[in-house]
Protein backbone atom coordinates (compact mmCIF):
# COMPACT_ATOMS: atom_id res chain seq x y z
CA UNK A 1 0.00 0.00 0.00
CA UNK A 2 1.18 3.52 -0.76
CA UNK A 3 2.67 5.68 1.96
CA UNK A 4 0.22 7.79 3.90
CA UNK A 5 -2.10 7.50 6.87
CA UNK A 6 -2.96 3.95 7.88
CA UNK A 7 -6.49 2.94 6.92
CA UNK A 8 -8.69 1.16 9.47
CA UNK A 9 -12.03 -0.55 8.84
CA UNK A 10 -14.26 -0.53 11.93
CA UNK A 11 -16.95 -3.23 11.84
CA UNK A 12 -19.60 -2.73 14.54
CA UNK A 13 -23.39 -2.73 14.27
CA UNK A 14 -23.72 -0.01 16.90
CA UNK A 15 -23.56 3.33 14.98
CA UNK A 16 -22.77 5.29 18.15
CA UNK A 17 -19.88 3.02 19.07
CA UNK A 18 -18.61 3.09 15.48
CA UNK A 19 -18.64 6.88 15.62
CA UNK A 20 -16.71 6.85 18.92
CA UNK A 21 -14.04 4.56 17.46
CA UNK A 22 -13.91 6.71 14.32
CA UNK A 23 -13.41 9.91 16.32
CA UNK A 24 -10.65 8.47 18.50
CA UNK A 25 -8.68 6.80 15.71
CA UNK A 26 -9.15 9.76 13.37
CA UNK A 27 -7.78 12.11 16.02
CA UNK A 28 -4.66 9.92 16.16
CA UNK A 29 -4.00 10.29 12.43
CA UNK A 30 -5.71 7.19 11.01
CA UNK A 31 -8.16 7.13 8.11
CA UNK A 32 -11.24 5.29 9.31
CA UNK A 33 -14.21 3.76 7.54
CA UNK A 34 -17.13 2.02 9.23
CA UNK A 35 -19.25 -0.99 8.29
CA UNK A 36 -22.32 -1.87 10.33
CA UNK A 37 -22.78 -5.52 9.39
CA UNK A 38 -20.76 -8.48 8.16
CA UNK A 39 -21.86 -8.30 4.53
CA UNK A 40 -20.97 -4.61 4.24
CA UNK A 41 -17.57 -5.32 5.75
CA UNK A 42 -16.81 -8.04 3.21
CA UNK A 43 -17.91 -5.79 0.35
CA UNK A 44 -15.67 -2.97 1.59
CA UNK A 45 -12.72 -5.36 1.81
CA UNK A 46 -13.31 -6.53 -1.76
CA UNK A 47 -13.22 -3.05 -3.27
CA UNK A 48 -10.90 -1.10 -0.94
CA UNK A 49 -7.56 -1.59 0.76
CA UNK A 50 -7.13 -1.33 4.51
CA UNK A 51 -4.19 -1.70 6.87
CA UNK A 52 -6.22 -3.10 9.78
CA UNK A 53 -9.73 -4.28 10.66
CA UNK A 54 -11.34 -3.63 14.05
CA UNK A 55 -14.02 -6.34 14.16
CA UNK A 56 -16.90 -6.93 16.57
CA UNK A 57 -17.81 -10.62 16.82
CA UNK A 58 -21.54 -10.05 17.37
CA UNK A 59 -23.04 -8.69 14.14
CA UNK A 60 -26.40 -8.98 12.39
CA UNK A 61 -26.47 -11.42 9.50
CA UNK A 62 -22.92 -12.65 8.95
CA UNK A 63 -21.13 -12.92 12.27
CA UNK A 64 -17.74 -11.40 12.96
CA UNK A 65 -16.28 -14.89 12.96
CA UNK A 66 -17.58 -15.47 9.41
CA UNK A 67 -16.09 -12.14 8.30
CA UNK A 68 -12.73 -13.12 9.82
CA UNK A 69 -12.75 -16.48 8.04
CA UNK A 70 -13.56 -14.73 4.76
CA UNK A 71 -10.63 -12.36 5.28
CA UNK A 72 -8.23 -15.25 5.87
CA UNK A 73 -9.60 -17.22 2.88
CA UNK A 74 -8.67 -14.59 0.27
CA UNK A 75 -5.13 -14.06 -1.01
CA UNK A 76 -5.56 -10.27 -1.07
CA UNK A 77 -6.51 -10.08 2.62
CA UNK A 78 -4.94 -13.23 4.04
CA UNK A 79 -2.32 -11.27 6.03
CA UNK A 80 -4.52 -8.28 6.88
CA UNK A 81 -4.27 -7.55 10.63
CA UNK A 82 -7.56 -8.09 12.47
CA UNK A 83 -8.29 -6.97 16.03
CA UNK A 84 -11.37 -8.70 17.39
CA UNK A 85 -13.75 -7.11 19.91
CA UNK A 86 -15.38 -9.69 22.17
CA UNK A 87 -17.26 -10.28 25.39
CA UNK A 88 -14.82 -11.13 28.19
CA UNK A 89 -17.00 -14.09 29.22
CA UNK A 90 -17.37 -15.67 25.77
CA UNK A 91 -14.40 -17.99 25.99
CA UNK A 92 -15.56 -20.28 23.17
CA UNK A 93 -16.04 -17.35 20.78
CA UNK A 94 -12.64 -15.90 21.58
CA UNK A 95 -10.99 -19.29 21.10
CA UNK A 96 -12.74 -19.65 17.73
CA UNK A 97 -11.51 -16.18 16.74
CA UNK A 98 -7.91 -17.09 17.57
CA UNK A 99 -8.24 -20.30 15.54
CA UNK A 100 -9.70 -18.35 12.62
CA UNK A 101 -6.66 -16.07 12.54
CA UNK A 102 -7.29 -13.04 14.74
CA UNK A 103 -4.14 -11.03 15.47
CA UNK A 104 -5.50 -9.64 18.72
CA UNK A 105 -8.61 -10.12 20.85
CA UNK A 106 -9.76 -7.22 22.98
CA UNK A 107 -12.65 -7.42 25.44
CA UNK A 108 -15.23 -4.68 25.04
CA UNK A 109 -15.63 -4.34 28.80
CA UNK A 110 -11.93 -3.45 29.07
CA UNK A 111 -11.68 -1.23 26.00
CA UNK A 112 -10.57 2.29 26.88
CA UNK A 113 -9.54 4.94 24.32
CA UNK A 114 -5.88 4.60 25.33
CA UNK A 115 -5.99 0.81 25.15
CA UNK A 116 -7.63 0.90 21.72
CA UNK A 117 -4.98 3.17 20.21
CA UNK A 118 -2.10 1.24 21.78
CA UNK A 119 -3.47 -2.05 20.46
CA UNK A 120 -3.94 -0.67 16.95
CA UNK A 121 -0.38 0.72 16.89
CA UNK A 122 1.13 -2.50 18.27
CA UNK A 123 -0.78 -4.69 15.81
CA UNK A 124 0.20 -2.52 12.83
CA UNK A 125 3.85 -2.54 13.89
CA UNK A 126 3.86 -6.34 14.21
CA UNK A 127 2.19 -6.67 10.81
CA UNK A 128 4.81 -4.41 9.27
CA UNK A 129 7.64 -6.56 10.67
CA UNK A 130 5.94 -9.75 9.48
CA UNK A 131 5.46 -8.26 6.01
CA UNK A 132 9.17 -7.34 5.83
CA UNK A 133 10.11 -10.93 6.68
CA UNK A 134 7.88 -12.26 3.90
CA UNK A 135 9.35 -9.95 1.23
CA UNK A 136 12.43 -11.05 -0.79
CA UNK A 137 15.75 -9.95 0.72
CA UNK A 138 16.68 -8.18 -2.53
CA UNK A 139 14.07 -5.53 -1.88
CA UNK A 140 15.20 -2.51 0.14
CA UNK A 141 13.90 -2.43 3.68
CA UNK A 142 10.70 -0.52 4.21
CA UNK A 143 11.20 2.91 5.74
CA UNK A 144 10.16 3.20 9.37
CA UNK A 145 6.57 4.22 9.95
CA UNK A 146 6.25 7.95 10.61
CA UNK A 147 4.95 8.82 14.05
CA UNK A 148 1.29 9.81 14.16
CA UNK A 149 0.67 13.45 13.41
CA UNK A 150 0.53 15.67 16.50
CA UNK A 151 -2.99 16.22 17.78
CA UNK A 152 -4.50 17.82 20.82
CA UNK A 153 -4.79 14.39 22.43
CA UNK A 154 -1.05 13.78 22.05
CA UNK A 155 0.07 17.30 22.89
CA UNK A 156 -2.14 17.88 25.91
CA UNK A 157 -3.02 15.21 28.45
CA UNK A 158 -6.19 17.06 29.40
CA UNK A 159 -7.69 16.70 25.94
CA UNK A 160 -8.60 13.04 26.34
CA UNK A 161 -10.22 13.78 29.67
CA UNK A 162 -12.31 16.56 28.15
CA UNK A 163 -13.30 14.32 25.26
CA UNK A 164 -14.20 11.55 27.69
CA UNK A 165 -16.48 13.82 29.71
CA UNK A 166 -18.13 14.96 26.48
CA UNK A 167 -18.85 11.37 25.48
CA UNK A 168 -20.11 10.62 28.98
CA UNK A 169 -22.51 13.56 28.69
CA UNK A 170 -23.88 12.17 25.42
CA UNK A 171 -24.38 8.79 27.12
CA UNK A 172 -26.13 10.37 30.11
CA UNK A 173 -28.43 12.40 27.85
CA UNK A 174 -29.46 9.17 26.12
CA UNK A 175 -29.81 7.19 29.36
CA UNK A 176 -33.60 7.56 29.49
CA UNK A 177 -33.91 5.92 26.07
CA UNK A 178 -31.56 3.10 27.11
CA UNK A 179 -33.53 2.52 30.30
CA UNK A 180 -36.85 2.52 28.44
CA UNK A 181 -35.51 -0.06 25.98
CA UNK A 182 -34.20 -2.31 28.77
CA UNK A 183 -37.48 -2.04 30.68
CA UNK A 184 -39.64 -2.89 27.65
CA UNK A 185 -37.38 -5.81 26.66
CA UNK A 186 -37.47 -7.16 30.22
CA UNK A 187 -41.27 -6.89 30.39
CA UNK A 188 -41.49 -8.89 27.17
CA UNK A 189 -39.14 -11.56 28.54
CA UNK A 190 -41.20 -11.87 31.74
CA UNK A 191 -44.55 -11.90 29.90
CA UNK A 192 -43.32 -14.52 27.43
CA UNK A 193 -41.72 -16.74 30.05
CA UNK A 194 -38.23 -16.46 28.56
CA UNK A 195 -38.90 -17.16 24.89
CA UNK A 196 -35.84 -17.18 22.64
CA UNK A 197 -37.07 -14.25 20.53
CA UNK A 198 -37.62 -12.07 23.61
CA UNK A 199 -34.25 -13.01 25.10
CA UNK A 200 -32.58 -12.18 21.77
CA UNK A 201 -34.09 -8.67 21.75
CA UNK A 202 -32.91 -8.07 25.30
CA UNK A 203 -29.48 -9.40 24.30
CA UNK A 204 -29.27 -6.90 21.43
CA UNK A 205 -29.99 -3.98 23.78
CA UNK A 206 -27.52 -5.18 26.41
CA UNK A 207 -24.80 -5.87 23.82
CA UNK A 208 -24.96 -2.27 22.61
CA UNK A 209 -24.19 -1.08 26.14
CA UNK A 210 -20.96 -3.00 26.73
CA UNK A 211 -18.56 -1.20 24.42
CA UNK A 212 -19.98 2.30 24.95
CA UNK A 213 -19.91 2.08 28.74
CA UNK A 214 -16.36 0.68 28.92
CA UNK A 215 -14.95 3.15 26.40
CA UNK A 216 -16.16 6.18 28.34
CA UNK A 217 -15.28 4.93 31.81
CA UNK A 218 -18.61 3.64 33.15
CA UNK A 219 -17.04 0.35 34.20
CA UNK A 220 -19.83 -0.88 36.48
CA UNK A 221 -22.33 -0.63 33.61
CA UNK A 222 -19.83 -2.32 31.28
CA UNK A 223 -19.12 -5.22 33.65
CA UNK A 224 -22.77 -5.84 34.48
CA UNK A 225 -23.92 -5.65 30.86
CA UNK A 226 -21.01 -7.83 29.70
CA UNK A 227 -21.85 -10.58 32.21
CA UNK A 228 -25.58 -10.36 31.45
CA UNK A 229 -24.87 -10.53 27.71
CA UNK A 230 -22.94 -13.77 28.23
CA UNK A 231 -25.74 -15.29 30.32
CA UNK A 232 -28.39 -14.35 27.73
CA UNK A 233 -26.26 -15.83 24.94
CA UNK A 234 -25.92 -19.07 26.93
CA UNK A 235 -29.70 -19.28 27.45
CA UNK A 236 -30.44 -18.58 23.77
CA UNK A 237 -27.94 -21.22 22.63
CA UNK A 238 -29.17 -23.74 25.23
CA UNK A 239 -32.93 -23.16 25.84
CA UNK A 240 -33.04 -26.06 28.31
CA UNK A 241 -31.04 -23.87 30.68
CA UNK A 242 -33.94 -21.43 31.02
CA UNK A 243 -35.06 -22.37 34.53
CA UNK A 244 -36.78 -20.47 37.32
CA UNK A 245 -33.30 -19.77 38.72
CA UNK A 246 -31.73 -18.39 35.53
CA UNK A 247 -34.95 -16.55 34.67
CA UNK A 248 -34.84 -14.75 38.02
CA UNK A 249 -31.14 -13.93 37.59
CA UNK A 250 -31.77 -12.35 34.18
CA UNK A 251 -34.54 -10.20 35.68
CA UNK A 252 -32.38 -9.14 38.65
CA UNK A 253 -29.38 -8.32 36.47
CA UNK A 254 -31.44 -6.23 34.06
CA UNK A 255 -32.97 -4.28 36.94
CA UNK A 256 -29.53 -3.59 38.44
CA UNK A 257 -28.26 -2.55 35.00
CA UNK A 258 -31.17 -0.12 34.65
CA UNK A 259 -30.33 1.36 38.06
CA UNK A 260 -26.64 1.69 37.17
CA UNK A 261 -27.44 3.46 33.88
CA UNK A 262 -29.76 5.88 35.66
CA UNK A 263 -27.00 6.75 38.14
CA UNK A 264 -24.36 7.51 35.48
CA UNK A 265 -23.03 11.05 35.50
CA UNK A 266 -20.07 12.73 33.73
CA UNK A 267 -17.04 12.27 35.97
CA UNK A 268 -13.60 10.76 36.19
CA UNK A 269 -13.75 7.08 35.13
CA UNK A 270 -15.21 5.08 38.02
CA UNK A 271 -14.00 1.64 38.98
CA UNK A 272 -15.79 -1.37 40.35
CA UNK A 273 -15.30 -1.41 44.13
CA UNK A 274 -13.60 -4.53 45.51
CA UNK A 275 -15.97 -7.14 46.89
CA UNK A 276 -15.03 -9.72 49.50
CA UNK A 277 -17.06 -12.92 49.11
CA UNK A 278 -17.36 -15.99 51.32
CA UNK A 279 -18.36 -19.37 49.82
CA UNK A 280 -19.01 -22.36 52.08
CA UNK A 281 -19.42 -25.85 50.59
CA UNK A 282 -18.09 -29.19 51.81
CA UNK A 283 -17.65 -30.38 48.19
CA UNK A 284 -14.20 -29.53 46.85
CA UNK A 285 -15.54 -29.69 43.29
CA UNK A 286 -18.29 -27.18 44.05
CA UNK A 287 -15.82 -24.85 45.77
CA UNK A 288 -13.54 -24.92 42.73
CA UNK A 289 -16.47 -24.15 40.41
CA UNK A 290 -17.63 -21.26 42.58
CA UNK A 291 -14.10 -19.88 42.82
CA UNK A 292 -13.55 -20.15 39.05
CA UNK A 293 -16.88 -18.42 38.33
CA UNK A 294 -16.05 -15.51 40.61
CA UNK A 295 -12.56 -15.16 39.15
CA UNK A 296 -14.20 -14.58 35.76
CA UNK A 297 -15.60 -11.31 37.09
CA UNK A 298 -12.43 -10.46 39.02
CA UNK A 299 -14.01 -10.99 42.44
CA UNK A 300 -12.11 -12.24 45.48
CA UNK A 301 -13.54 -15.19 47.38
CA UNK A 302 -12.68 -17.05 50.57
CA UNK A 303 -13.58 -20.71 49.96
CA UNK A 304 -14.26 -22.87 53.03
CA UNK A 305 -15.47 -26.43 53.64
CA UNK A 306 -16.26 -26.18 57.38
CA UNK A 307 -19.39 -24.24 58.49
CA UNK A 308 -18.06 -23.60 62.02
CA UNK A 309 -14.85 -22.08 60.64
CA UNK A 310 -16.97 -19.95 58.32
CA UNK A 311 -19.11 -18.68 61.22
CA UNK A 312 -15.98 -17.74 63.19
CA UNK A 313 -14.57 -15.92 60.16
CA UNK A 314 -17.82 -13.99 59.68
CA UNK A 315 -17.47 -12.66 63.22
CA UNK A 316 -14.01 -11.31 62.42
CA UNK A 317 -14.51 -10.01 58.86
CA UNK A 318 -17.01 -8.01 56.84
CA UNK A 319 -18.04 -9.91 53.72
CA UNK A 320 -20.02 -8.27 50.93
CA UNK A 321 -21.73 -11.48 49.81
CA UNK A 322 -22.01 -15.05 51.13
CA UNK A 323 -22.70 -18.22 49.12
CA UNK A 324 -23.81 -21.23 51.17
CA UNK A 325 -24.40 -24.89 50.42
CA UNK A 326 -27.25 -26.44 52.42
CA UNK A 327 -26.36 -30.10 52.96
CA UNK A 328 -23.15 -29.94 55.01
CA UNK A 329 -21.87 -32.02 57.96
CA UNK A 330 -21.84 -30.54 61.46
CA UNK A 331 -24.07 -27.56 60.63
CA UNK A 332 -26.27 -27.27 57.56
CA UNK A 333 -26.47 -24.11 55.49
CA UNK A 334 -29.85 -23.05 56.90
CA UNK A 335 -28.59 -23.14 60.48
CA UNK A 336 -25.36 -21.41 59.48
CA UNK A 337 -27.32 -18.61 57.81
CA UNK A 338 -29.47 -18.15 60.92
CA UNK A 339 -26.30 -17.84 63.06
CA UNK A 340 -24.71 -15.40 60.60
CA UNK A 341 -27.80 -13.19 60.85
CA UNK A 342 -27.20 -12.85 64.61
CA UNK A 343 -23.84 -11.17 63.93
CA UNK A 344 -24.23 -7.34 63.84
CA UNK A 345 -21.82 -6.97 60.92
CA UNK A 346 -23.77 -9.47 58.80
CA UNK A 347 -27.36 -8.75 59.71
CA UNK A 348 -28.02 -7.51 56.16
CA UNK A 349 -25.22 -9.12 54.14
CA UNK A 350 -26.70 -10.85 51.06
CA UNK A 351 -26.76 -14.65 51.46
CA UNK A 352 -27.30 -16.84 48.41
CA UNK A 353 -27.82 -20.59 48.78
CA UNK A 354 -26.22 -22.76 46.10
CA UNK A 355 -27.81 -26.16 46.50
CA UNK A 356 -29.38 -29.16 44.81
CA UNK A 357 -32.40 -28.68 47.13
CA UNK A 358 -34.59 -26.46 44.96
CA UNK A 359 -38.08 -27.63 46.03
CA UNK A 360 -40.68 -25.24 47.43
CA UNK A 361 -40.03 -26.26 51.04
CA UNK A 362 -36.28 -25.61 50.71
CA UNK A 363 -36.86 -22.25 49.06
CA UNK A 364 -39.33 -21.30 51.77
CA UNK A 365 -36.94 -22.27 54.57
CA UNK A 366 -34.05 -20.41 52.93
CA UNK A 367 -36.15 -17.25 53.20
CA UNK A 368 -37.21 -17.98 56.79
CA UNK A 369 -33.59 -18.16 58.01
CA UNK A 370 -32.66 -14.89 56.31
CA UNK A 371 -31.42 -16.02 52.89
CA UNK A 372 -31.80 -13.62 49.97
CA UNK A 373 -31.70 -16.00 47.03
CA UNK A 374 -31.13 -19.56 45.84
CA UNK A 375 -29.28 -21.02 42.87
CA UNK A 376 -30.03 -24.63 42.00
CA UNK A 377 -27.20 -27.10 41.36
CA UNK A 378 -25.92 -27.93 38.81
CA UNK A 379 -25.51 -24.23 38.08
CA UNK A 380 -24.14 -22.29 35.13
CA UNK A 381 -20.89 -20.58 36.11
CA UNK A 382 -22.00 -17.44 34.31
CA UNK A 383 -25.25 -17.35 36.30
CA UNK A 384 -23.33 -17.45 39.56
CA UNK A 385 -20.98 -14.72 38.31
CA UNK A 386 -23.94 -12.54 37.29
CA UNK A 387 -25.62 -13.19 40.64
CA UNK A 388 -22.46 -12.05 42.46
CA UNK A 389 -22.44 -8.79 40.49
CA UNK A 390 -26.18 -8.31 41.11
CA UNK A 391 -25.78 -8.43 44.87
CA UNK A 392 -22.35 -6.82 45.00
CA UNK A 393 -23.17 -3.81 42.85
CA UNK A 394 -26.72 -3.61 44.16
CA UNK A 395 -25.56 -3.45 47.76
CA UNK A 396 -22.93 -0.79 47.06
CA UNK A 397 -25.57 1.33 45.31
CA UNK A 398 -27.86 1.13 48.37
CA UNK A 399 -25.00 2.07 50.67
CA UNK A 400 -24.22 5.12 48.54
CA UNK A 401 -27.79 6.46 48.74
MOVENSUL-V602684 format. One record per helix or strand of 2 or more residues. SS is the DSSP state (H for helix, E for strand). FROM is the first residue (numbers start at 1). LEN is the number of residues. If there is no record, write none. Layout:
ss->SS from->FROM len->LEN
ss->SS from->FROM len->LEN
This chain:
ss->E from->7 len->5
ss->H from->15 len->13
ss->E from->31 len->5
ss->H from->38 len->10
ss->E from->52 len->5
ss->H from->64 len->10
ss->E from->81 len->6
ss->H from->91 len->10
ss->E from->104 len->4
ss->H from->108 len->3
ss->H from->113 len->22
ss->H from->152 len->4
ss->H from->157 len->17
ss->H from->175 len->18
ss->H from->196 len->20
ss->H from->219 len->19
ss->H from->239 len->3
ss->H from->244 len->20
ss->E from->276 len->5
ss->H from->284 len->13
ss->E from->300 len->5
ss->H from->307 len->10
ss->E from->321 len->4
ss->H from->333 len->9
ss->H from->344 len->3
ss->E from->350 len->6
ss->H from->360 len->9
ss->E from->373 len->4
ss->H from->381 len->20
